């Protein structure tokens, strides 16, 4: 009897924790820009302005960060650890007001997920209708390019650059989802010549809403976005 009660208590606690864990990301869908800017629990980390819908009016891409550290499980085999969650929001102009239409709770890297870099945060920009999410690491960088179409932000391109600190050898991967090809360039930063390899991308393009944690999406063997 005592064993059954213990099992029930453990199950109840686990269920309660799971429900709390799932609710750590509030929904900002439908909120306007002022509500995001004045939120007392989430602060704006990055903000970019530009015309995403190509209607001649500015829109917003915003990364917000929780003021409090919260337990998160960031990969299948990862342990729960405390971090400040980050959320990316897309606010589109409608009838003179900007409202959140797209939200992703997982894709933006947390501050301590920069590898050798002690702290990392994304840089956002909007140019010619494209949203760019850029990360600068210690010896590499990563870029994602999204375009608004059919009420979604669709990835159209990505770039991954790695430079070896001792030799200067580099590896540049350019993912072209419009033409379905991955171009890899290898060489040395001190030389003009480089090698090029082009292979087809068989993966279906993703929307920003569909992205999970960074580098969870395998494009080919050893290459992830």
C-alpha positions as CSV (number, residue, x, y, z in Angstrom):
1,X,0.0,0.0,0.0
2,X,2.8,2.4,0.9
3,X,4.6,1.5,-2.3
4,X,1.5,2.3,-4.3
5,X,1.0,5.7,-2.6
6,X,4.7,6.5,-3.2
7,X,4.2,5.7,-6.9
8,X,1.1,7.9,-7.1
9,X,2.9,10.8,-5.4
10,X,5.9,10.6,-7.8
11,X,3.6,10.4,-10.8
12,X,1.6,13.4,-9.6
13,X,4.7,15.5,-9.0
14,X,6.1,14.5,-12.4
15,X,2.8,15.5,-14.1
16,X,2.7,18.8,-12.2
17,X,6.3,19.6,-13.1
18,X,5.7,18.7,-16.8
19,X,2.6,21.0,-16.9
20,X,4.6,23.8,-15.3
21,X,7.5,23.2,-17.6
22,X,5.3,23.4,-20.7
23,X,3.8,26.7,-19.5
24,X,7.1,28.6,-19.0
25,X,6.7,30.1,-22.5
26,X,3.7,32.5,-22.5
27,X,1.9,33.2,-25.8
28,X,2.5,36.6,-27.2
29,X,0.4,36.0,-30.3
30,X,-1.9,39.0,-31.0
31,X,-0.1,41.4,-28.6
32,X,0.9,44.8,-30.0
33,X,4.3,46.4,-29.9
34,X,3.6,48.5,-26.8
35,X,2.6,45.4,-24.8
36,X,5.8,43.7,-25.8
37,X,8.0,46.7,-24.9
38,X,6.4,47.2,-21.5
39,X,6.2,43.6,-20.4
40,X,7.6,43.4,-16.9
41,X,8.7,39.7,-17.1
42,X,10.4,39.6,-20.5
43,X,12.9,42.2,-21.8
44,X,13.8,43.1,-25.4
45,X,17.2,41.6,-26.3
46,X,17.3,42.5,-30.0
47,X,15.0,44.3,-32.4
48,X,15.1,44.9,-36.1
49,X,12.8,47.0,-38.3
50,X,12.0,46.6,-42.0
51,X,9.5,45.7,-44.6
52,X,8.9,42.0,-44.4
53,X,5.5,41.8,-46.2
54,X,6.7,44.2,-49.0
55,X,3.8,46.5,-48.6
56,X,6.0,49.6,-48.1
57,X,5.4,49.6,-44.3
58,X,7.8,48.6,-41.6
59,X,7.5,45.4,-39.6
60,X,9.4,44.1,-36.5
61,X,11.5,41.1,-35.6
62,X,12.1,41.0,-31.8
63,X,14.0,38.6,-29.6
64,X,12.9,38.8,-25.9
65,X,14.6,37.2,-22.9
66,X,13.1,36.2,-19.6
67,X,14.1,38.2,-16.6
68,X,14.3,35.0,-14.6
69,X,16.2,31.8,-15.1
70,X,14.0,28.8,-15.7
71,X,14.7,25.1,-16.0
72,X,14.9,24.1,-19.6
73,X,15.7,20.8,-21.4
74,X,17.4,21.9,-24.6
75,X,18.1,18.6,-26.3
76,X,16.9,15.0,-26.2
77,X,19.8,13.8,-24.0
78,X,20.3,17.0,-22.1
79,X,19.6,17.4,-18.5
80,X,17.3,20.1,-17.1
81,X,19.3,23.2,-16.4
82,X,18.5,26.8,-15.5
83,X,18.8,29.4,-18.2
84,X,17.0,32.6,-19.3
85,X,14.7,31.5,-22.2
86,X,14.6,33.5,-25.4
87,X,11.7,33.9,-27.8
88,X,11.7,35.4,-31.3
89,X,8.6,37.3,-32.3
90,X,7.5,38.6,-35.7
91,X,5.2,41.7,-35.6
92,X,3.5,42.7,-38.8
93,X,1.8,46.0,-39.5
94,X,-2.0,45.8,-39.8
95,X,-4.4,48.8,-39.9
96,X,-1.7,51.0,-38.4
97,X,-0.8,48.7,-35.5
98,X,2.0,46.1,-35.1
99,X,0.9,42.8,-33.7
100,X,2.7,39.5,-33.0
101,X,1.8,37.0,-35.7
102,X,4.7,34.5,-35.4
103,X,6.4,33.2,-32.2
104,X,9.2,30.6,-31.7
105,X,10.2,29.6,-28.2
106,X,13.1,27.2,-28.9
107,X,15.2,28.4,-31.9
108,X,17.1,31.3,-30.5
109,X,20.3,30.3,-28.7
110,X,20.5,31.0,-25.0
111,X,23.3,33.1,-23.6
112,X,25.5,30.2,-22.5
113,X,25.2,28.2,-25.8
114,X,28.1,29.8,-27.6
115,X,30.6,27.0,-27.2
116,X,34.0,28.6,-26.4
117,X,32.3,32.0,-26.3
118,X,31.3,32.8,-22.7
119,X,28.2,34.6,-23.9
120,X,26.3,34.9,-27.2
121,X,23.2,36.6,-28.5
122,X,21.8,36.9,-32.0
123,X,22.0,39.9,-34.3
124,X,18.8,40.7,-36.2
125,X,18.4,42.7,-39.4
126,X,15.8,43.2,-42.1
127,X,16.9,44.1,-45.6
128,X,15.1,43.9,-48.9
129,X,12.4,41.8,-47.3
130,X,14.7,39.3,-45.7
131,X,15.1,38.7,-42.0
132,X,18.7,37.7,-41.0
133,X,19.5,36.0,-37.7
134,X,23.3,36.1,-37.3
135,X,25.6,34.6,-34.6
136,X,29.3,35.3,-34.2
137,X,31.2,32.6,-32.3
138,X,34.8,32.5,-31.3
139,X,36.1,31.1,-34.6
140,X,32.9,30.7,-36.6
141,X,29.6,32.4,-37.5
142,X,26.2,31.3,-38.5
143,X,23.5,33.0,-40.4
144,X,19.8,32.2,-41.2
145,X,17.8,34.1,-43.8
146,X,14.0,34.1,-43.8
147,X,11.4,35.5,-46.2
148,X,7.7,36.2,-45.6
149,X,5.4,34.2,-47.8
150,X,1.9,32.6,-47.3
151,X,1.6,34.0,-43.7
152,X,4.9,32.3,-42.6
153,X,8.6,33.2,-42.4
154,X,10.3,30.6,-44.7
155,X,14.0,29.9,-44.6
156,X,15.5,30.6,-48.0
157,X,19.2,30.5,-47.2
158,X,21.7,29.8,-44.5
159,X,25.5,30.2,-44.1
160,X,28.0,28.5,-41.8
161,X,31.6,29.7,-41.6
162,X,34.4,28.0,-39.6
163,X,38.0,29.2,-39.5
164,X,40.8,27.1,-37.9
165,X,42.7,29.5,-35.6
166,X,46.1,27.9,-36.0
167,X,46.2,27.2,-39.8
168,X,43.7,29.7,-41.2
169,X,41.9,26.9,-43.1
170,X,38.3,27.7,-43.5
171,X,35.0,25.9,-44.4
172,X,32.1,27.8,-45.7
173,X,28.7,26.1,-46.2
174,X,26.0,28.0,-48.2
175,X,22.5,26.4,-48.0
176,X,20.3,27.6,-50.9
177,X,16.8,26.3,-50.2
178,X,15.3,28.1,-53.2
179,X,17.5,26.2,-55.7
180,X,17.9,23.2,-53.5
181,X,21.7,23.0,-53.3
182,X,24.4,23.1,-50.7
183,X,27.7,24.7,-51.8
184,X,30.8,24.0,-49.7
185,X,34.0,26.1,-50.1
186,X,37.2,25.1,-48.4
187,X,40.5,26.9,-48.5
188,X,42.8,29.2,-46.5
189,X,42.2,32.8,-45.6
190,X,45.7,33.8,-46.9
191,X,45.1,32.3,-50.4
192,X,42.7,33.3,-53.2
193,X,42.2,29.7,-54.4
194,X,39.6,27.4,-52.9
195,X,37.8,24.2,-53.6
196,X,34.1,24.0,-54.2
197,X,31.6,21.1,-53.8
198,X,27.9,21.4,-54.7
199,X,25.4,18.7,-53.6
200,X,21.6,18.7,-53.7
201,X,19.5,19.5,-50.6
202,X,16.7,17.0,-50.3
203,X,15.2,18.5,-47.2
204,X,12.0,20.3,-47.4
205,X,12.3,24.0,-46.5
206,X,11.1,24.9,-43.0
207,X,9.2,27.9,-41.6
208,X,10.5,29.8,-38.6
209,X,7.7,28.4,-36.5
210,X,8.8,24.8,-37.3
211,X,12.4,25.3,-36.1
212,X,13.4,23.6,-32.9
213,X,16.8,24.1,-31.1
214,X,19.7,25.3,-33.3
215,X,21.6,22.5,-35.1
216,X,18.8,20.0,-34.4
217,X,18.0,20.0,-38.2
218,X,20.3,17.6,-40.1
219,X,20.7,18.6,-43.7
220,X,23.4,16.1,-44.7
221,X,25.8,14.0,-42.7
222,X,27.7,16.2,-40.3
223,X,25.9,19.3,-41.4
224,X,23.2,20.7,-39.2
225,X,21.2,24.0,-39.0
